Amino acid sequence: MDSDAFVPVDFVPPTSLAHERFRLEPLGPQHNAADLAAWTSSVAHIRATPATPTAPGRRPRA
């Protein structure tokens, strides 16, 4: 292994992790519809979050 390498060159990362209570997998096109629905249902909440530039009462950066 190269001393500057984070992982061995031949390392193959896992593509999923399944457990009885959850499943992790990389996002792909099959997730787009659910992701869009989640995002659009949260727009009002996201805009009201103080860390967002469009939040009510947000002060401009100095």
NUKOL-83867 format. One record per atom (N, C-alpha, C): residue in three letters; x, y, z. Coordinates in steps of 0.2 Angstrom, whole numbers, padded with zeros to 4 digits, always signed. Example, Ala and Ser with C-alpha at 12.3 -4.5 7.8 and 13.67 -1.06 7.14 Angstrom:
<recs>
ALA+0066-0028+0039/ALA+0062-0022+0039/ALA+0066-0016+0039/SER+0064-0011+0035/SER+0068-0005+0036/SER+0064+0000+0039/
</recs>
This chain:
<recs>
MET+0004-0006+0000/MET+0000+0000+0000/MET+0004+0006+0000/ASP+0003+0011-0004/ASP+0006+0017-0005/ASP+0005+0021+0002/SER+0010+0024+0005/SER+0010+0027+0011/SER+0005+0033+0011/ASP+0004+0036+0005/ASP-0001+0042+0004/ASP-0008+0039+0003/ALA-0009+0033+0002/ALA-0016+0030+0000/ALA-0020+0030+0006/PHE-0027+0032+0005/PHE-0031+0031+0011/PHE-0034+0024+0012/VAL-0034+0020+0006/VAL-0036+0013+0006/VAL-0032+0010+0001/PRO-0031+0003+0001/PRO-0027-0001-0004/PRO-0030+0000-0011/VAL-0026+0000-0016/VAL-0028+0002-0022/VAL-0033-0004-0025/ASP-0033-0010-0022/ASP-0037-0015-0024/ASP-0044-0015-0020/PHE-0045-0010-0016/PHE-0050-0010-0011/PHE-0057-0010-0015/VAL-0062-0014-0014/VAL-0068-0013-0018/VAL-0073-0012-0012/PRO-0076-0005-0012/PRO-0081-0003-0007/PRO-0087-0007-0008/PRO-0091-0009-0002/PRO-0097-0012-0003/PRO-0102-0008-0006/THR-0107-0011-0009/THR-0112-0007-0013/THR-0119-0007-0009/SER-0119-0010-0003/SER-0125-0010+0001/SER-0124-0012+0008/LEU-0128-0011+0013/LEU-0127-0013+0019/LEU-0135-0015+0022/ALA-0136-0021+0023/ALA-0143-0022+0025/ALA-0143-0025+0033/HIS-0148-0023+0036/HIS-0149-0025+0043/HIS-0157-0026+0044/GLU-0159-0029+0049/GLU-0166-0030+0050/GLU-0170-0023+0051/ARG-0166-0018+0053/ARG-0170-0012+0054/ARG-0168-0006+0049/PHE-0163-0007+0044/PHE-0162-0003+0039/PHE-0158-0006+0033/ARG-0158-0002+0028/ARG-0154-0004+0022/ARG-0151+0002+0019/LEU-0145+0002+0018/LEU-0141+0008+0015/LEU-0139+0005+0008/GLU-0140+0010+0003/GLU-0137+0009-0003/GLU-0136+0015-0007/PRO-0132+0015-0012/PRO-0130+0022-0015/PRO-0137+0024-0019/LEU-0138+0031-0019/LEU-0143+0033-0023/LEU-0143+0033-0030/GLY-0148+0031-0033/GLY-0148+0030-0041/GLY-0155+0033-0043/PRO-0155+0032-0050/PRO-0162+0034-0053/PRO-0168+0032-0050/GLN-0168+0026-0047/GLN-0174+0023-0044/GLN-0176+0026-0038/HIS-0172+0031-0036/HIS-0174+0035-0030/HIS-0176+0042-0031/ASN-0176+0044-0037/ASN-0177+0051-0039/ASN-0184+0053-0037/ALA-0190+0049-0039/ALA-0196+0051-0037/ALA-0198+0052-0030/ALA-0195+0047-0026/ALA-0196+0048-0019/ALA-0192+0054-0016/ASP-0186+0055-0019/ASP-0182+0060-0016/ASP-0185+0067-0018/LEU-0188+0068-0024/LEU-0191+0074-0026/LEU-0197+0075-0022/ALA-0201+0070-0020/ALA-0207+0071-0016/ALA-0205+0073-0009/ALA-0200+0070-0006/ALA-0198+0072+0000/ALA-0195+0080+0000/TRP-0191+0081-0005/TRP-0189+0088-0005/TRP-0194+0093-0006/THR-0199+0092-0011/THR-0204+0097-0012/THR-0209+0098-0006/SER-0210+0092-0002/SER-0214+0093+0003/SER-0211+0096+0009/SER-0205+0098+0009/SER-0201+0101+0014/SER-0199+0108+0013/VAL-0201+0111+0007/VAL-0198+0117+0005/VAL-0200+0123+0010/ALA-0206+0123+0012/ALA-0207+0128+0017/ALA-0203+0128+0023/HIS-0202+0122+0026/HIS-0198+0121+0032/HIS-0191+0123+0030/ILE-0188+0121+0024/ILE-0181+0122+0023/ILE-0180+0130+0022/ARG-0185+0133+0019/ARG-0184+0141+0018/ARG-0185+0144+0025/ALA-0189+0141+0030/ALA-0189+0144+0036/ALA-0183+0143+0041/THR-0179+0139+0039/THR-0173+0137+0043/THR-0168+0143+0043/PRO-0166+0145+0049/PRO-0162+0151+0049/PRO-0155+0151+0045/ALA-0153+0145+0043/ALA-0147+0145+0040/ALA-0147+0146+0032/THR-0154+0146+0030/THR-0155+0147+0023/THR-0155+0155+0021/PRO-0153+0157+0015/PRO-0153+0164+0013/PRO-0160+0167+0013/THR-0165+0163+0012/THR-0172+0165+0011/THR-0176+0165+0017/ALA-0173+0163+0023/ALA-0177+0163+0029/ALA-0179+0170+0031/PRO-0185+0170+0034/PRO-0188+0177+0036/PRO-0183+0180+0042/GLY-0182+0186+0041/GLY-0178+0189+0046/GLY-0170+0188+0045/ARG-0168+0184+0040/ARG-0161+0183+0040/ARG-0157+0189+0038/ARG-0152+0190+0042/ARG-0147+0195+0041/ARG-0142+0194+0035/PRO-0141+0199+0031/PRO-0136+0197+0026/PRO-0129+0197+0029/ARG-0125+0193+0025/ARG-0118+0192+0027/ARG-0114+0199+0027/ALA-0110+0200+0032/ALA-0106+0206+0032/ALA-0100+0206+0027/
</recs>
